[in-house]
């Protein structure tokens, strides 16, 4: 089972990572070049606040079904029986959750928009929350269904690449002054929401697709267990959304949408570093579920250990590219965005700790000790809100970054300790400090390369050769040190593909 499982994970994670970083490139063009140069900071802040509220609403609207569905899908999985009403149950629960959240938003609207510097703009656009929340709720349900059937690539392509590409394409309507912002936001909503259509189509093509009700599995005992897990993961998932998006919400609440716009642009780089771990998490989750069901803890331990090393290697490479090109990147932004420099550095360092601890959250959530993760995440809500409340008034956007980085370190450290205590899994090896040492040495070496100053064209050239130097030096040392045989194998396959293509 182990060989098959790792092959599935490597193939799916590799393809998903390609799509993720293709989406990163598209998102980088949008977030770092188009938005800052053609939109007001306040408008950028508005769109990011809407997305932040949306992700929190989606998590609450799902009522914990997706997390519970993944954990218990081994009981639903039966293509002949339409997977025992899984999608009907998910749609029913999702619609009830969305209705309840929509009612809550209607009554809380005044409180959610009542803050200085954002009331007018957010008030006029507030109800765009509903269609993007509904579309994302449906997308997550069908993507999760496909993931449970070991089809993780389509959802990654649609969410990480297609959605970002459509957003980027829509931006040119503003760039070429076809639409003003009040008109553009309608197109933006469509671009954000469209990915649900091909996701549903893909789900219908998978074996066993059915929307028919089937309650044969829902015995009182199973229903109680499923509902209990769902309730606990509502809290866990909500806490996850809090740590990811409360910084933007509270920053807009305490300061202004303009500062939130600068912060959101800078925070994009932290999200870039986590793409490889997201792809690995998505590909690994169904394998981890099956391994727990078979009591194959050895397979889970292998996945855990390799996820830490692999994700850290990729993250360190991206961190070097970001940090050593910061001055160049700010050359392309309007005045004022350079205030986000320390936001980028702080969030990136926090993300490195997240990457170094690998799939700890996924494993703990899917383990028999999932209740502990709920307790961790509940405590995280209080810690994150407190840190933002304490640090934002003092340090502004840097305070929000500090709060997020500290919260990230906290919940990863506790999860790491719990897995070691309860399951005896300790994934850190000597390879982790090796990777960090390689990152530092490569960073020092590349920083000695003279900076090409002058025109923006020269800046582009500087970014190109500096990034090439980072990739070549870092890649060669990582390969030579053999800290990750899996990545070495991927490098060999990639080189063979390039050579083979060149001989055609």
Secondary structure as UniProt FT lines:
FT   HELIX           2..28
FT   HELIX           29..34
FT   HELIX           35..38
FT   HELIX           41..61
FT   TURN            62..64
FT   HELIX           65..71
FT   HELIX           73..76
FT   HELIX           79..85
FT   HELIX           86..113
FT   TURN            116..118
FT   HELIX           119..125
FT   TURN            126..127
FT   HELIX           128..148
FT   TURN            149..150
FT   HELIX           153..156
FT   HELIX           157..162
FT   HELIX           163..175
FT   TURN            176..177
FT   HELIX           181..193
FT   HELIX           195..204
FT   TURN            207..208
FT   TURN            216..217
FT   HELIX           220..254
FT   HELIX           257..273
FT   HELIX           275..293
FT   TURN            294..295
FT   HELIX           297..323
FT   TURN            324..325
FT   HELIX           326..330
FT   TURN            331..332
FT   TURN            335..336
FT   HELIX           337..340
FT   HELIX           341..356
FT   TURN            357..359
FT   HELIX           360..366
FT   TURN            368..369
FT   HELIX           370..395
FT   HELIX           397..423
FT   HELIX           430..447
FT   HELIX           456..481
FT   HELIX           485..502
//
